[in-house]
Amino acid sequence: MRNSIIIAVLALGLVSCKKFLAEQSQTDVIPKTAKDFGEILYTNGYPTTFTFLQPYLTLMDDDVECYNGPSLSDQLAVITTNAGAFQWQPDFIDVCTRAGSVEKMNFNSWRAYYQLILGTNVALQYLDNSNGTAAEKAMYKGEAFTLRAFYNFMLVNIYAKPYNDSTTTPDQSPGIPLKLDADLTDQLPVRNTVKEVYAQITADLDSAIYYLGKNKTEQKLFRISHVAAHLLASRVYLYMEQWDKVIEHADYVLAYHPQLMNLQNWGYPDVSTKPILGIGNVESIWYYGTVAEKTPMGATGAYSISHDLANTYESNDLRNGIYFLNVPPEWKPYFATDFMLSKFTLEAINAAGQVNMGSSWRSSEAYLNRAEAYIQLYKTKGDATAAQQALTSLNTLRQYRFDPANFVPWTIRPAAELLQMCRDERRRELCWEGAHRWMDLRRYGMPAIKHYYQPIQGMIQTFTLQKHDPQYVIPIPNEVLLRNLKLSQNPQLGSLRQPE
């Protein structure tokens, strides 16, 4: 066992873990206690403020738009560096790398997620035989199972077709390889099916919920809790269209964490003191990653909130002016974009001395997941009670996004109309967070969307992502394919996408 642990630890590159590793000889250091493996998990199984997961997806959905203006006259690279992602080019990873993207080595989501999976596998493989209490082991195992489920969920939704894809079935659709141990091997992994991947995700979530449910302690927001595991489960089952399970897990989340931030009297959106994403917000369930994930080169300078997104907000919706700001005409010489995203701050440390990270799981998602599931039951079974339950969830969320004098509760509508209202509300609430919009578009049937690219002022080029376009599935990075010849590349366009 000792040699296996050393190999696994070396494979992770655990230089930072030396402070807690028990020294066995001048050449061997191995972890022995549950706390040791908990530290390995936290250091190498959790995304850090330096971990890029999928920064390019910020530029690929319909919530983003390309701008140009006088302030960018001598900053062409801000527009062009990551244009390959914005244009949905088949080789955008290589194109962005050649263009000198500041995140060029971080466009490889495959590598980023599998490195994190290795961190979870080390903990899961060795915790049982470590020294520590049953409660400690259960907590760390629950965290590790949740994280591994999350990483596989993200990988399969980046590099494979959606679970509900209309052109195939999940048992026939190639997914991603499942790596469930920390052992090093010469055997090259092959792609499991989408169905197999989701089966492993739900099995891991069952284990996570079991272990984290043993002792429902209050976790710091930087670590996974029993509430976070149930929130992820509600999201996974939403994608799988298992509506009753969505409701079951969302109910659990909201029984323990129903809080919603009240935007009434919020005032100016100072995200350092009143964060929308972060440990100072009552909605936060888990807080992780890097804020730079949302700002690949060009984002906020030349790429920002789209008019298409901004137009979905009602005029008296408080999120319009808090989640993002309208750039006034007098600022236009200094800002090319028409809107400025204010959901997160680019400062590493906020005014309270807290580390600013980039992503947050929030209670608002549980309300939205539950509402959508109830609407689907209303749509498929004609259950009017389900429709009322959906409206209760949606109105509960929305009443915190409007001043009381301006809030008008939604009432019963035809199922298709109510479903679209729920999806629009989800888009408004979760915009620019955690790749939600891109992955929602995929499970909505991969509709056609357009991007308007402005390489120079006065020139607009239109690029269209066609309905069910192959670029809705991200290509596996070439460096991954070169290391594993057993992996098949996802179907891609045969040539560069041309403007219309």
Solvent accessible surface area in square Angstrom, and as a share of the most:
residue,aa,sasa,rsa
1,M,118,0.53
2,R,117,0.43
3,N,95,0.49
4,S,47,0.31
5,I,2,0.01
6,I,29,0.15
7,I,82,0.42
8,A,1,0.00
9,V,10,0.05
10,L,130,0.65
11,A,45,0.35
12,L,28,0.14
13,G,47,0.45
14,L,10,0.05
15,V,111,0.64
16,S,67,0.43
17,C,0,0.00
18,K,134,0.57
19,K,161,0.68
20,F,41,0.17
21,L,18,0.09
22,A,32,0.25
23,E,125,0.56
24,Q,78,0.35
25,S,48,0.31
26,Q,183,0.81
27,T,124,0.72
28,D,31,0.16
29,V,54,0.31
30,I,18,0.09
31,P,2,0.01
32,K,88,0.37
33,T,49,0.28
34,A,0,0.00
35,K,130,0.55
36,D,15,0.08
37,F,1,0.00
38,G,1,0.01
39,E,58,0.26
40,I,0,0.00
41,L,0,0.00
42,Y,80,0.31
43,T,41,0.24
44,N,25,0.13
45,G,0,0.00
46,Y,6,0.02
47,P,4,0.03
48,T,51,0.30
49,T,43,0.25
50,F,173,0.72
51,T,25,0.14
52,F,32,0.13
53,L,8,0.04
54,Q,15,0.06
55,P,0,0.00
56,Y,0,0.00
57,L,5,0.02
58,T,20,0.12
59,L,0,0.00
60,M,1,0.01
61,D,12,0.06
62,D,18,0.09
63,D,1,0.00
64,V,4,0.02
65,E,34,0.15
66,C,0,0.00
67,Y,10,0.04
68,N,26,0.13
69,G,6,0.06
70,P,84,0.53
71,S,26,0.17
72,L,14,0.07
73,S,87,0.56
74,D,121,0.63
75,Q,79,0.35
76,L,97,0.48
77,A,50,0.39
78,V,25,0.14
79,I,1,0.01
80,T,50,0.29
81,T,3,0.01
82,N,0,0.00
83,A,8,0.06
84,G,2,0.02
85,A,0,0.00
86,F,0,0.00
87,Q,21,0.09
88,W,0,0.00
89,Q,12,0.05
90,P,17,0.11
91,D,51,0.27
92,F,2,0.01
93,I,22,0.11
94,D,45,0.23
95,V,39,0.22
96,C,0,0.00
97,T,49,0.29
98,R,172,0.63
99,A,51,0.39
100,G,44,0.42
101,S,3,0.02
102,V,102,0.59
103,E,12,0.06
104,K,89,0.38
105,M,106,0.47
106,N,47,0.24
107,F,1,0.00
108,N,7,0.04
109,S,0,0.00
110,W,20,0.07
111,R,70,0.26
112,A,15,0.12
113,Y,0,0.00
114,Y,40,0.15
115,Q,108,0.48
116,L,12,0.06
117,I,1,0.00
118,L,30,0.15
119,G,0,0.00
120,T,0,0.00
121,N,1,0.01
122,V,0,0.00
123,A,0,0.00
124,L,26,0.13
125,Q,62,0.27
126,Y,10,0.04
127,L,0,0.00
128,D,85,0.44
129,N,111,0.57
130,S,9,0.06
131,N,93,0.48
132,G,41,0.39
133,T,80,0.47
134,A,86,0.66
135,A,54,0.42
136,E,36,0.16
137,K,37,0.16
138,A,8,0.06
139,M,56,0.25
140,Y,21,0.08
141,K,21,0.09
142,G,0,0.00
143,E,0,0.00
144,A,0,0.00
145,F,31,0.13
146,T,0,0.00
147,L,0,0.00
148,R,14,0.05
149,A,0,0.00
150,F,3,0.01
151,Y,0,0.00
152,N,0,0.00
153,F,1,0.00
154,M,3,0.01
155,L,0,0.00
156,V,1,0.01
157,N,3,0.02
158,I,0,0.00
159,Y,0,0.00
160,A,2,0.01
161,K,69,0.29
162,P,6,0.04
163,Y,43,0.16
164,N,50,0.25
165,D,12,0.06
166,S,106,0.68
167,T,85,0.50
168,T,42,0.24
169,T,70,0.40
170,P,27,0.17
171,D,64,0.33
172,Q,131,0.58
173,S,3,0.02
174,P,71,0.45
175,G,0,0.00
176,I,0,0.00
177,P,6,0.04
178,L,38,0.19
179,K,63,0.27
180,L,78,0.39
181,D,54,0.28
182,A,2,0.01
183,D,67,0.35
184,L,111,0.55
185,T,90,0.53
186,D,145,0.75
187,Q,137,0.61
188,L,68,0.34
189,P,71,0.44
190,V,89,0.51
191,R,34,0.12
192,N,42,0.22
193,T,37,0.21
194,V,0,0.00
195,K,108,0.46
196,E,83,0.37
197,V,0,0.00
198,Y,3,0.01
199,A,58,0.45
200,Q,36,0.16
201,I,0,0.00
202,T,19,0.11
203,A,48,0.37
204,D,2,0.01
205,L,2,0.01
206,D,86,0.45
207,S,33,0.21
208,A,0,0.00
209,I,35,0.18
210,Y,127,0.48
211,Y,49,0.19
212,L,9,0.05
213,G,31,0.30
214,K,114,0.48
215,N,83,0.42
216,K,95,0.40
217,T,59,0.34
218,E,172,0.77
219,Q,35,0.16
220,K,158,0.67
221,L,46,0.23
222,F,54,0.22
223,R,45,0.16
224,I,0,0.00
225,S,14,0.09
226,H,16,0.07
227,V,15,0.08
228,A,0,0.00
229,A,0,0.00
230,H,16,0.07
231,L,0,0.00
232,L,0,0.00
233,A,1,0.00
234,S,0,0.00
235,R,9,0.03
236,V,0,0.00
237,Y,13,0.05
238,L,1,0.00
239,Y,7,0.03
240,M,23,0.10
241,E,79,0.35
242,Q,66,0.29
243,W,36,0.13
244,D,93,0.48
245,K,86,0.37
246,V,0,0.00
247,I,17,0.09
248,E,104,0.47
249,H,18,0.08
250,A,0,0.00
251,D,57,0.29
252,Y,45,0.17
253,V,0,0.00
254,L,15,0.08
255,A,80,0.62
256,Y,105,0.40
257,H,33,0.15
258,P,64,0.40
259,Q,84,0.37
260,L,15,0.07
261,M,6,0.03
262,N,68,0.35
263,L,1,0.01
264,Q,38,0.17
265,N,155,0.80
266,W,33,0.12
267,G,53,0.51
268,Y,154,0.59
269,P,12,0.08
270,D,58,0.30
271,V,22,0.13
272,S,17,0.11
273,T,83,0.48
274,K,70,0.30
275,P,13,0.08
276,I,1,0.00
277,L,9,0.05
278,G,2,0.02
279,I,52,0.26
280,G,50,0.48
281,N,11,0.05
282,V,82,0.47
283,E,0,0.00
284,S,2,0.01
285,I,7,0.03
286,W,0,0.00
287,Y,5,0.02
288,Y,11,0.04
289,G,3,0.03
290,T,8,0.05
291,V,17,0.10
292,A,30,0.23
293,E,12,0.06
294,K,8,0.03
295,T,24,0.14
296,P,0,0.00
297,M,53,0.23
298,G,6,0.06
299,A,8,0.06
300,T,60,0.35
301,G,27,0.26
302,A,0,0.00
303,Y,0,0.00
304,S,2,0.01
305,I,0,0.00
306,S,5,0.03
307,H,69,0.31
308,D,79,0.41
309,L,0,0.00
310,A,11,0.08
311,N,119,0.61
312,T,33,0.19
313,Y,15,0.06
314,E,76,0.34
315,S,114,0.74
316,N,56,0.29
317,D,3,0.01
318,L,39,0.20
319,R,0,0.00
320,N,48,0.25
321,G,26,0.25
322,I,11,0.05
323,Y,0,0.00
324,F,0,0.00
325,L,32,0.16
326,N,83,0.43
327,V,16,0.09
328,P,38,0.24
329,P,111,0.70
330,E,116,0.52
331,W,102,0.36
332,K,62,0.26
333,P,73,0.46
334,Y,160,0.61
335,F,74,0.31
336,A,7,0.05
337,T,2,0.01
338,D,45,0.23
339,F,16,0.07
340,M,58,0.26
341,L,25,0.12
342,S,13,0.09
343,K,2,0.01
344,F,21,0.09
345,T,16,0.09
346,L,107,0.53
347,E,98,0.44
348,A,74,0.57
349,I,89,0.45
350,N,13,0.07
351,A,79,0.61
352,A,73,0.57
353,G,54,0.52
354,Q,61,0.27
355,V,64,0.37
356,N,14,0.07
357,M,19,0.08
358,G,0,0.00
359,S,12,0.08
360,S,10,0.07
361,W,6,0.02
362,R,3,0.01
363,S,0,0.00
364,S,0,0.00
365,E,3,0.01
366,A,0,0.00
367,Y,13,0.05
368,L,1,0.00
369,N,0,0.00
370,R,42,0.15
371,A,0,0.00
372,E,1,0.00
373,A,0,0.00
374,Y,32,0.12
375,I,0,0.00
376,Q,19,0.08
377,L,22,0.11
378,Y,35,0.13
379,K,104,0.44
380,T,93,0.54
381,K,147,0.62
382,G,57,0.54
383,D,56,0.29
384,A,63,0.49
385,T,91,0.53
386,A,4,0.03
387,A,0,0.00
388,Q,96,0.43
389,Q,79,0.35
390,A,0,0.00
391,L,7,0.03
392,T,80,0.46
393,S,1,0.00
394,L,1,0.00
395,N,25,0.13
396,T,37,0.22
397,L,0,0.00
398,R,5,0.02
399,Q,75,0.33
400,Y,66,0.25
401,R,0,0.00
402,F,2,0.01
403,D,48,0.25
404,P,99,0.62
405,A,102,0.79
406,N,62,0.32
407,F,38,0.16
408,V,113,0.65
409,P,72,0.45
410,W,34,0.12
411,T,83,0.48
412,I,79,0.40
413,R,82,0.30
414,P,88,0.55
415,A,20,0.15
416,A,70,0.54
417,E,78,0.35
418,L,0,0.00
419,L,11,0.05
420,Q,95,0.42
421,M,27,0.12
422,C,1,0.00
423,R,49,0.18
424,D,43,0.22
425,E,0,0.00
426,R,3,0.01
427,R,21,0.08
428,R,16,0.06
429,E,0,0.00
430,L,5,0.03
431,C,1,0.00
432,W,22,0.08
433,E,8,0.04
434,G,18,0.17
435,A,20,0.16
436,H,14,0.06
437,R,31,0.11
438,W,1,0.00
439,M,4,0.02
440,D,4,0.02
441,L,3,0.02
442,R,3,0.01
443,R,19,0.07
444,Y,46,0.18
445,G,30,0.29
446,M,4,0.02
447,P,44,0.27
448,A,57,0.44
449,I,17,0.09
450,K,97,0.41
451,H,3,0.02
452,Y,96,0.37
453,Y,13,0.05
454,Q,32,0.14
455,P,22,0.14
456,I,95,0.48
457,Q,92,0.41
458,G,85,0.81
459,M,82,0.37
460,I,108,0.55
461,Q,52,0.23
462,T,25,0.15
463,F,5,0.02
464,T,12,0.07
465,L,0,0.00
466,Q,101,0.45
467,K,138,0.58
468,H,52,0.23
469,D,6,0.03
470,P,51,0.32
471,Q,2,0.01
472,Y,0,0.00
473,V,11,0.06
474,I,0,0.00
475,P,9,0.06
476,I,1,0.01
477,P,6,0.04
478,N,76,0.39
479,E,65,0.29
480,V,16,0.09
481,L,30,0.15
482,L,140,0.70
483,R,190,0.69
484,N,11,0.05
485,L,150,0.74
486,K,118,0.50
487,L,16,0.08
488,S,65,0.42
489,Q,70,0.31
490,N,8,0.04
491,P,105,0.66
492,Q,45,0.20
493,L,54,0.27
494,G,89,0.86
495,S,81,0.52
496,L,91,0.45
497,R,23,0.08
498,Q,124,0.55
499,P,51,0.32
500,E,133,0.60
